[in-house]
Structures are given as structure tokens and as C-alpha cells.
Amino acid sequence: MSIHVVCSYIRAVRKDPHRLDPPYVEKKDYIPRQPGKSTYREYRAHPPEIRSLEVKKIHCLDHVVKRKKGSVGFEEHHSTTRVERTRVFRALANWDGGGDRMVVLKVTPARKTISPDMHTYELWNREAIAYARLEKAGLSDAGYVPHCYGWYQFPTSWATDPSFSLLSAHPRMATLVDSETPPRALLIEYLEGASPISPWNITLDIAHEALRRLSEIHYVGILHCDVYPRNLLVTKAGQPVWIDFGISHVSPDYQVRRGSQVEEHESVCSILFEHLVSSSLNGLNVIS
């Protein structure tokens, strides 16, 4: 669900007779607090490094951003001519001698000292650190976020390596094939059958559980920064899972503070209760 759909909910919410007021949270009473300095030393800096990787099947999950002329902007395509962006694939992969497994493969250009790509690399680094912390805190095992299996540095000869022939031949990888420095990737758990949260799959229990899980993420010192419906999946078992920490901030970053966590919590409250749950109840009433 895009930001434009969310905005349409915001414009319509005043007319909705089934609107639900979101749970109210006092800033001073919000539970998450920053872990102590000793706690930070217990977290891993990065997920484990993967030594060998073979990619057998891929499906590109990247999307094109389209904006209506005269609204927020105009049609905009993800350009790779100036700033290289992360490529996202669903892939059947085998790594470090394990069995084949379906994963989300996030491929990022390698860091260059002076380059626009440097920002993309820093975002990749932040996401890697966030997943390492979430894994250490047990939130991946609890199902609050996907597992991150590790990160992989492609070899300099990756473009001609048969293990990566599907990747190197994909149009989204064209500029990386010609790059002087090889890319790197994160391997993240693929949630089969999960779908973004929407009025068609949300319930009050799921909404409250999604908020509780966000609070647990805040508790370990992470600010998600991209809490739109597309980044909150509902599994086949009806459990909410937060995904995509690509622009997150991790404490002790100065942006991770109680005030910013409360604001993010309130934003999610509004999206879930005022818009998605209300729309779901409204739809059920129309059907009945």
C-alpha cells in the first residue's frame, strides 16, 4: 500500500462513521528506554558473513515509483545513472554448504570513497546492524521481524561466475556488472504467503499486536523510520511482522530517542486504527 493510499484514508477519515480512535500514549509513560552502554557491547555489529553463495532462481521485487502530475510530483523512475539503489530479489539460494532456501536478496553497490553510492552503502550498513541487533535480542526467533541469515561480499569475478549467472544477466544488475568494485548483499528470510497489512486482512488483535511488536523493536534502540503498510506483513498464521529496516536508525544514533519513538508509535496507531481497522469495519458493515 502506497503513501498515496494512506493519504486518501486521511482525507476520508472525518466522514467515516466507523472511525476508531487510536490508543493514546503519554510521552513520559512510553515503555521503551534506551539500553545501557553495557548492553550495546553485547550486540553484534553485523550479521554473520557468508563465505560461499549460489543463486539458482531469482524474481525481481523492485518497484517503480509513479506519482501523479500536479500532486506530490510527477512520474519518477528509479534511476541508476546517478545514484545506485539497492536491488531486491526473491531468490532460491544455497550458501555455506546448506540446503536450498527461498530468501530475500538485497544487493547493494560496494562503497566508494567519493561517490553518490556512498549513501546507499551507509543505508545497507545501518540495515545490517539493525538486523544483527534484532537477531541478538531474540525478536527474529519470536517472529516479530524476519531472520537475517548473513551478508555476502561478491568476489571481483562475480559477473563471470556461473553461480551468479542469473543475477549478472538480469537488467536490474546491468550497471553493477560494469562496476569496478563488486557489490554486497544481505540474505533475509522470505515469508511465504505473507501479505502487506490492509483493510482486508487486519483485525483489532493484529493491530494491537503490531503496536506491541513495534514497542519491542524500540526497546532495543531501533527507530524503523519507514512504518508504512507495505513494511508490515501479515503471515498466513495471522501474525504481524515488521520488515525492511533499510532507512532505520540504531542507537546510540542521536535520532533514536524517546520523542522520536513516540512519534513513530503514534503514526502507526493512526494508520492502523483510524484508517485500516476503520476501513475494515466499514467494509464488513457494507457487506452485511
N, C-alpha and C positions, 0 to 999 in steps of 0.2 A: 504494500500500500504506500503510495507516494505522499509527499508533503502536501500536494495539491488536494488530495482526497481528504486529508486531515483538516485542511483549511476549510473545505466545504462543510465538514462536520461543525467546525467552529461557527461558521456563518448561520447554520441551521439550528444550532442548539437552543436558541432562545424560543423557537417555535415548537420545540419538541415537548409534548406533554409528559413523556416518559423519562425525561431527563433525571439522572441521578446525581446528587451532589457527591463529589469525591471525598474520601476520608481526609480529615483535616489534621495537619501535623504542625505542632509548635516547633519552631526552630531550636529552641533551647532544650526541648524534650526528645529531639530526634536521636534514636538509639546509637547509630554508628559513630564511633570515635576513632581517631587516628591511632593505629598501633604504636606502641613504644619503639624506641630506636633498637632495642634488643630484638624485637620481633622482626624488623626488616632484615636483620642479618640471617634469620632462619629461612627466608625466602630464596629460591633460586633466581639467579639473574636472567637466565634464559631456559627455554625447554631444552631437552637433550639434543645433541647434534646427531643427525642421521648420517651414517657413513656410506651406505650404498642405496640406490633408488632405481627402480624400473617402473616406467609408466606404460600401462597396457591399453587403457581406453580413456578417452577424455571427452568432456562435453563442456563447452564454454558457458559460464554463468554470468559473465559480464553483461551489463545492460547499457543502453544508450539513453542519456538524459534528454528528454524533449520538453520544451517549455513553450507555452502559447505566446505568440507575439502580442505585445501590449500588456501582458500581465507581469510576471516576475522578470522575464527576459525574453529570449527567443530560442529557437531550436538550437541545441548545443550538442555536438558530438564529442565524445571522449577523444581528444586528440593526443597522438603520440609524437607529434613533431616537436613540441616544446618541452612538456613535462611528461615523463614516462609514468604511467599509473600501474598499480598492481593488477595483474591478470588473475582472474578467479575461475577455476575449473572444478567440475566434478570428475574425479579420476579413479580408475581402478589401478591401484599401485601396490608394489611389493618393495619393502625396504628392510635392510639389515637381515636378510635371510628369513623373514617371517612370511606368512601366507598372504595371498591377495586380499586386499581390503578396499572398499569404496571410501574415498576421503574427499575433503575439500582441499584443493591445492591452490595456495595463494602465492603466485610468483611475482617477485619484485626485482626491479633493476638493481644491480650492485651499486654501492656507494662510490661516488666520485668526489674528489676534493672540492672542486668548484664546478657545480652543475645544478640545474633545477631539480635533477633527480634526487639530490641530497635530502630534500624534504620528504619525498616518498620513502626513502630508506629509513628516515627517522620515525615515520609512522609505522613502518614494518617493525622496527626495533621496539617501539612502545607496545605494539600488539603482542610481540613475543614475550616481553617482560610481564604484561598483564596476564597472559595465559599461564606463564610459569607460576605466578603468584596464586592464581585461581586453582591451579592443579595442586600446589603445595597446601593450600587452605582446605582442600577436600571438596571444593564446590563442583569440580568436574565429576568426581565419583558420585556426588549427590544428585547429579543430573541438572544442576542449575545452569551450567554452561557446557559446551562441548569439550571433549578431551582435545588437547593439542599433543600430537604424538612426537613432535620434534621439528627441527629445522634442518634444511639441507642446502649446502653450498654446491652449486653446479660446477663441474670441472671446466677448465678452459676449452676443452674439446667437446663440450656437451652437444653442440649443434650437429656434429657428425657422428655422435654416439647412437647406435641402434636402440639403446634403452630409452632414448628421448626423441625418437624419430617422429612420433605423433605430435609432440609438443613443438619441435622445431619446424614442422610443416604447417602448423596452424597459423592462419592470418594474423591473429592477435599477438603472435610471438615474433612477427617479421622483424621489427626493429631491434629486438633483443638478440636475434641471431647475428645481426651485423655489429653488435656492440663489442667494444674492446674488452670489456670485463663481463664475466659470466654472472647471471642472476642468482638469487637465492629464493628459497621457498619455505612456507610453513605448511605442515600437514595436519589438518584439523578433522575431527570426527564428522562424518556425514550422517545426518539424521534422516534415515529413510522414512518417507511418509509424513514428515513434519511439514506444516504449512504456516505462513505468517498469520499472526493473530488478526481477526477480523470480526465483524458482527455475526458471521455465520458459524464461528467456532468458539466464541468467547462465552464464558459463564461467570457468575459472580465469584465462584470459588477459584476459577482460573485467574481472574483479575486480582483478587486478594493475594493469591499465591505468587503471582508475578511481582507484585509490590514487595512481598516479604523476601523474595529471592534477590531483588534489586538492593534491598537493605543489607543483605548478607554480602553482596558484592561491594557495596560502600564500606562495610565494616573492615574489609581487608585493604582499604586505602585505594580503591579504584573508582574513577569517575568515567562512566561509559561515554558520554558526550554525543551519542547518536541513538537516542532512545525512541526511535520511530517504529511503527508496527512492523515494518519489514525486518527489523532486527530482534523481534520477539516471536519465536516459533512455538506452535502448539504441537506436541508429539501425538502419535496415534493413541498413546495411553492418556491423553488429555492433560499433559504436564507442560507448563511454560518453560522455555529455555531461552536465555539471552545469548545472542550471537554477535559477531562482528565487533571486535574491540580495536578496529583499525585506526580510530582517532581518539582513543581513550587517553586519559592521563592517570599516572600512577604516583602515589605519594612516595617520597616527600615532595613531589612537584607542588609548587605554590597554588596551583589551580584546584588541587584536591583539598577542600576544606569543608567544614560542616555547612556553611551557607550555600555553596555550590551543590552539595549533595542534596540539601533540602529542596533547592530549586529543581533539580533533576527529578526528585521524588514527586514533587507537585506536578511537574509536566506529565509524568507517566500517569499519575492519578487522574488528571484531566482527560488525557487521551483514552484511558481505559473506561472510566466510569461515566464521564459526561458525554462521550461520543460513541465508543464501541458498544459498551453494555446497553446504553440507552437505545442505540440503533437496533441492537439485537432484540430488546424487549418490544420496541416499536414494531419490528418486523413480525414477531410472534403474534402480537395483537392483531396486526393486519391480516395474517394468515387465518387466525382463529375467528 
